Amino acid sequence: MKRKMDLNIDMSSIKNHQDYREVWNDLCPIEIKMVEQYEECKHKIGDTFIYENPYTKPAGLCGALMHVAELYLWRAELGFPSWNEDNRRVFRVHCPDAKGTVWEIRKVEK
């Protein structure tokens, strides 16, 4: 029998909107940081942006990159392991440009 994934998140405590807000308030910010650059880009290595939660887009971040990053925001928030062998808590993603930039996405623990 195939094992089902369980991220140990107990949602049974959510009975009303107030309970939901309390869980929502426990979400951590998510950091996205440029770590490699291969050709021209408006961002520079070390540029860092913070998503206060997976739905709040940071100002100034390239729209094309946001599209890629949004695929991994909830994965980082929920602690889903990445394919990054050096750090399973960090997702390394490439911008849509074929020779563009590489960014790391990670949850920032409160």
N, CA and C of each residue as an Amber inpcrd file, in Angstrom:
protein
   330
   0.8430000  -1.1840000   0.0000000   0.0000000   0.0000000   0.0000000
   0.8860000   1.2450000   0.0000000   0.5670000   2.1710000  -0.8660000
   1.3330000   3.4080000  -0.9720000   1.0280000   4.3180000   0.2260000
   2.0840000   4.8690000   0.8140000   1.9400000   5.7600000   1.9630000
   1.4440000   7.1230000   1.5160000   0.5020000   7.7010000   2.2300000
  -0.0240000   9.0330000   1.9500000   0.8270000  10.0720000   2.6780000
   1.0330000  11.2110000   2.0450000   1.8100000  12.2710000   2.6640000
   0.9910000  12.9600000   3.7460000   1.6310000  13.2520000   4.8510000
   0.9920000  13.9740000   5.9530000   1.9900000  15.0040000   6.4650000
   1.6300000  16.2800000   6.3570000   2.5190000  17.3470000   6.8260000
   2.2310000  17.7150000   8.2790000   1.4610000  16.8710000   8.9670000
   1.1410000  17.0700000  10.3910000   0.4780000  18.4170000  10.6530000
  -0.4370000  18.7880000   9.8030000  -1.1860000  20.0280000   9.9790000
  -2.5920000  19.6580000  10.4200000  -2.9480000  20.0600000  11.6200000
  -4.2580000  19.7340000  12.1730000  -5.2310000  20.8620000  11.8720000
  -6.1180000  20.6300000  10.9390000  -7.1190000  21.6320000  10.5840000
  -8.4350000  21.4020000  11.3280000  -8.4860000  20.3790000  12.1680000
  -9.7290000  20.0790000  12.8780000 -10.0890000  21.1460000  13.9060000
  -9.1270000  21.9780000  14.2750000  -9.4020000  23.0310000  15.2580000
 -10.1580000  24.2170000  14.6540000 -10.2550000  24.2680000  13.3310000
 -10.9260000  25.3930000  12.6770000 -12.4300000  25.1160000  12.6350000
 -13.1610000  25.8380000  13.4770000 -14.6150000  25.6610000  13.5660000
 -15.3750000  26.9060000  13.1100000 -14.6820000  28.0510000  13.0650000
 -15.3520000  29.2960000  12.6950000 -14.3110000  30.2660000  12.1170000
 -14.7690000  31.4570000  11.7500000 -13.8710000  32.4310000  11.1270000
 -12.7460000  32.8600000  12.0770000 -13.0430000  33.0320000  13.3390000
 -12.0140000  33.4270000  14.3090000 -10.9090000  32.3680000  14.3910000
 -11.2910000  31.0960000  14.4100000 -10.2980000  30.0220000  14.4210000
  -9.4310000  30.0850000  13.1670000 -10.0870000  30.3270000  12.0310000
  -9.3640000  30.4470000  10.7690000  -8.3550000  31.5940000  10.8420000
  -8.7640000  32.7540000  11.3580000  -7.8650000  33.9120000  11.4700000
  -6.6680000  33.5920000  12.3550000  -6.8780000  32.8350000  13.4160000
  -5.7600000  32.4730000  14.2960000  -4.7480000  31.5910000  13.5630000
  -5.2330000  30.6430000  12.7710000  -4.3260000  29.8160000  11.9700000
  -3.6150000  30.6960000  10.9430000  -4.3610000  31.5790000  10.2820000
  -3.7890000  32.4780000   9.2850000  -2.6840000  33.3400000   9.8920000
  -2.8890000  33.8200000  11.1050000  -1.8950000  34.6650000  11.7660000
  -0.6110000  33.9110000  12.0980000  -0.6810000  32.5830000  12.0980000
   0.5110000  31.7790000  12.3730000   1.3510000  31.5080000  11.1230000
   0.8620000  31.9410000   9.9450000   1.6600000  31.7520000   8.7380000
   2.9400000  32.5680000   8.8310000   3.9990000  32.0270000   8.2940000
   5.2870000  32.7200000   8.3030000   5.4800000  33.4770000   6.9970000
   6.2710000  34.5350000   7.0320000   6.6460000  35.1980000   5.7750000
   7.4920000  34.2500000   4.9240000   7.5280000  34.5180000   3.6410000
   8.3350000  33.7250000   2.7210000   9.2970000  34.6710000   2.0130000
  10.5730000  34.2970000   2.0250000  11.6210000  35.1160000   1.4200000
  11.9730000  34.5470000   0.0510000  12.1330000  35.4400000  -0.9060000
  12.6380000  35.0590000  -2.2190000  13.8590000  35.9440000  -2.4980000
  14.9880000  35.2900000  -2.8070000  16.2630000  36.0050000  -2.9260000
  17.0130000  35.5460000  -4.1760000  17.5300000  36.5310000  -4.9450000
  18.3230000  36.1750000  -6.1290000  19.7070000  35.6990000  -5.6890000
  20.0910000  34.5210000  -6.1970000  21.3880000  33.9540000  -5.8330000
  22.3240000  33.7600000  -7.0230000  21.7780000  33.7870000  -8.2470000
  22.6060000  33.6630000  -9.4470000  22.0080000  34.5370000 -10.5500000
  22.9000000  35.0860000 -11.3920000  22.4520000  35.9200000 -12.5070000
  23.3200000  35.6160000 -13.7190000  22.6720000  35.3230000 -14.8640000
  23.4020000  34.9210000 -16.0630000  23.3430000  35.9380000 -17.1870000
  22.3860000  36.8270000 -17.1480000  22.3350000  37.9010000 -18.1350000
  21.5960000  39.0740000 -17.5140000  21.3720000  40.0830000 -18.3110000
  20.7810000  41.3220000 -17.8110000  19.4190000  41.0950000 -17.1580000
  19.2090000  41.7680000 -16.0410000  17.9500000  41.6820000 -15.2970000
  17.8300000  42.9500000 -14.4610000  16.6150000  43.3940000 -14.2070000
  16.4530000  44.5920000 -13.3860000  16.8360000  44.3300000 -11.9290000
  16.8750000  43.0690000 -11.5330000  17.2790000  42.7050000 -10.1740000
  18.7630000  42.3500000 -10.1570000  19.3510000  42.3840000  -8.9750000
  20.7690000  42.0600000  -8.7900000  20.9070000  40.9330000  -7.7690000
  22.0350000  40.2230000  -7.8170000  22.2930000  39.1700000  -6.8380000
  22.1810000  39.7670000  -5.4380000  21.4630000  39.0580000  -4.5950000
  21.2340000  39.5180000  -3.2230000  19.9030000  40.2260000  -3.0420000
  19.2730000  40.6700000  -4.1460000  17.9530000  41.2950000  -4.0100000
  17.0130000  40.3050000  -3.3280000  16.2890000  40.8050000  -2.3390000
  15.4250000  39.9590000  -1.5210000  14.0530000  40.5990000  -1.4040000
  13.0320000  39.7710000  -1.5080000  11.6470000  40.2200000  -1.3800000
  10.9460000  39.3120000  -0.3760000  10.0070000  39.8810000   0.3480000
   9.2710000  39.1250000   1.3630000   7.7920000  39.0880000   1.0070000
   7.2640000  37.8830000   0.9200000   5.8200000  37.6750000   0.8620000
   5.3740000  37.5670000   2.3170000   4.5550000  38.4850000   2.7990000
   4.0790000  38.4070000   4.1930000   3.2410000  37.1580000   4.4090000
   2.5900000  36.7010000   3.3540000   1.8960000  35.4210000   3.3200000
   1.8270000  35.0400000   1.8400000   1.4360000  33.8070000   1.5340000
   1.4590000  33.3910000   0.1260000   0.5450000  34.1840000  -0.8120000
  -0.3450000  35.0040000  -0.2730000  -1.2440000  35.7820000  -1.1190000
  -0.8340000  37.2450000  -1.2720000   0.1220000  37.7100000  -0.5030000
   0.5110000  39.1160000  -0.5220000   1.7840000  39.2770000  -1.3420000
   1.6430000  39.7760000  -2.5530000   2.7810000  39.9270000  -3.4570000
   3.6280000  41.1270000  -3.0570000   4.9530000  40.9470000  -3.0050000
   5.8160000  42.0770000  -2.6770000   5.9320000  43.0570000  -3.8410000
   5.9840000  44.3250000  -3.5250000   6.1400000  45.3640000  -4.5520000
   7.5320000  45.2670000  -5.1690000   7.5990000  45.4940000  -6.4760000
   8.8830000  45.5880000  -7.1600000   9.4120000  44.2940000  -7.7350000
   8.8150000  43.1750000  -7.4060000   9.2920000  41.8960000  -7.9260000
   8.7560000  41.6950000  -9.3410000   9.6190000  41.2680000 -10.2430000
   9.2670000  41.0330000 -11.6430000   8.0390000  40.1320000 -11.7410000
   7.0790000  40.5440000 -12.5620000   5.8460000  39.7860000 -12.7220000
   6.0600000  38.3850000 -13.2630000   6.9910000  38.2330000 -14.1890000
   7.2680000  36.9070000 -14.7530000   7.8440000  35.9830000 -13.6760000
   8.7360000  36.5060000 -12.8490000   9.3010000  35.7040000 -11.7690000
   8.2210000  35.3630000 -10.7400000   7.3440000  36.3240000 -10.4340000
   6.2590000  36.0580000  -9.4860000   5.4250000  34.8710000  -9.9330000
   5.2040000  34.7840000 -11.2350000   4.4110000  33.6800000 -11.7740000
   5.0690000  32.3380000 -11.4340000   6.3860000  32.2480000 -11.5580000
   7.1150000  31.0230000 -11.2280000   7.1250000  30.8130000  -9.7210000
   7.4200000  31.8500000  -8.9590000   7.5280000  31.7430000  -7.5040000
   6.2240000  31.2690000  -6.8700000   5.1060000  31.7270000  -7.4060000
   3.8170000  31.3900000  -6.8040000   3.5360000  29.8910000  -6.8320000
   4.2040000  29.1590000  -7.6960000   4.0440000  27.7090000  -7.7160000
   4.6410000  27.0530000  -6.4660000   5.5240000  27.7600000  -5.7630000
   6.2570000  27.1690000  -4.6440000   5.9810000  27.8300000  -3.2960000
   5.2040000  28.8990000  -3.2590000   4.9790000  29.6160000  -2.0020000
   4.3100000  28.7450000  -0.9460000   3.2390000  28.0800000  -1.3080000
   2.5580000  27.2320000  -0.3200000   3.3990000  26.0110000   0.0310000
   4.1780000  25.5080000  -0.9100000   5.0600000  24.3800000  -0.5870000
   6.0470000  24.7940000   0.5000000   6.6360000  25.9810000   0.3440000
   7.5720000  26.4770000   1.3560000   6.8450000  26.7170000   2.6780000
   5.6880000  27.3480000   2.6210000   4.9250000  27.6630000   3.8360000
   4.5710000  26.4080000   4.6250000   4.1710000  25.3520000   3.9380000
   3.7170000  24.1310000   4.6020000   4.8450000  23.1650000   4.9440000
   6.0730000  23.5110000   4.5560000   7.2150000  22.6630000   4.8960000
   7.4060000  21.4770000   3.9720000   6.8050000  21.5410000   2.7880000
   6.9820000  20.4660000   1.8180000   8.4540000  20.4180000   1.4180000
   9.1010000  19.2660000   1.4280000  10.5290000  19.2170000   1.1130000
  10.8160000  19.5230000  -0.3490000  11.8650000  20.2930000  -0.5840000
  12.2720000  20.6100000  -1.9550000  13.1980000  19.5200000  -2.4790000
  13.5550000  19.6250000  -3.7320000  14.4870000  18.7090000  -4.3740000
  15.9300000  19.1200000  -4.1320000  16.1450000  20.2740000  -3.4690000
  17.4710000  20.8140000  -3.2270000  18.1970000  19.9430000  -2.1970000
  19.1840000  19.1910000  -2.6210000  19.8840000  18.2700000  -1.7220000
  20.6490000  18.9740000  -0.6170000  21.0960000  20.2090000  -0.8590000
  21.8460000  20.9460000   0.1550000  20.9610000  21.4170000   1.3040000
  19.7110000  21.7250000   1.0020000  18.7800000  22.2090000   2.0280000
  17.3660000  21.9200000   1.5500000  16.7260000  20.9320000   2.1340000
  15.3980000  20.4940000   1.7050000  14.3040000  21.5120000   2.0130000
  14.6490000  22.6050000   2.7280000  13.6940000  23.6590000   3.0560000
  13.7750000  24.8420000   2.0880000  14.6690000  24.7550000   1.1200000
  14.8780000  25.8530000   0.1700000  14.5670000  25.3660000  -1.2370000
  13.6950000  26.1070000  -1.9170000  13.3930000  25.8250000  -3.3220000
  14.2280000  26.7660000  -4.1790000  14.9790000  26.2230000  -5.1180000
  15.7540000  27.0340000  -6.0640000  15.0070000  27.0080000  -7.3860000
  14.6120000  28.1890000  -7.8550000  13.8290000  28.2830000  -9.0910000
  14.5140000  29.2340000 -10.0620000  14.2520000  29.0230000 -11.3230000
  14.8220000  29.8300000 -12.3980000  13.7400000  30.7490000 -12.9330000
  14.1010000  31.9800000 -13.2400000  13.1280000  32.8750000 -13.8570000
  12.7770000  32.3310000 -15.2370000  11.6970000  32.7890000 -15.8580000
  11.2760000  32.2560000 -17.1570000  12.2580000  32.4980000 -18.3010000
  13.1450000  33.4750000 -18.1670000  14.1240000  33.7450000 -19.2150000
  15.1170000  32.5830000 -19.2790000  15.4140000  32.1160000 -20.4660000
  16.2850000  30.9470000 -20.6390000  17.6720000  31.1110000 -20.0230000
  18.1850000  32.3430000 -19.9630000  19.5100000  32.5820000 -19.3900000
  19.4310000  33.6030000 -18.2670000  18.3540000  33.6440000 -17.5570000
  18.0970000  34.7090000 -16.5880000  18.7330000  34.5490000 -15.2270000
  17.9110000  34.3380000 -14.2250000  18.3540000  34.3770000 -12.8380000
  17.8500000  33.1570000 -12.0760000  18.5130000  32.8770000 -10.9540000
  18.1010000  31.7980000 -10.0610000  17.7720000  32.4240000  -8.7090000
  16.6770000  31.9780000  -8.1360000  16.1760000  32.5230000  -6.8730000
  15.9650000  31.4020000  -5.8750000  16.1650000  31.7120000  -4.5980000
  15.8520000  30.7720000  -3.5310000  14.5890000  31.2400000  -2.8230000
  13.7120000  30.2990000  -2.5400000  12.4650000  30.5600000  -1.8500000
  12.4830000  29.7740000  -0.5520000  12.2460000  30.4640000   0.5610000
  12.2470000  29.7710000   1.8630000  11.2940000  30.4540000   2.8200000
  10.7900000  29.6650000   3.7480000   9.9450000  30.1970000   4.8020000
  10.8380000  30.8580000   5.8470000  10.4120000  32.0130000   6.3350000
  11.1460000  32.7280000   7.3770000  10.4320000  32.4500000   8.6830000
  11.0470000  31.6580000   9.5390000  10.4250000  31.2930000  10.8140000
  10.2910000  32.5190000  11.6920000   9.1420000  32.6510000  12.3230000
   8.8840000  33.7970000  13.2110000   9.6420000  33.6480000  14.5080000
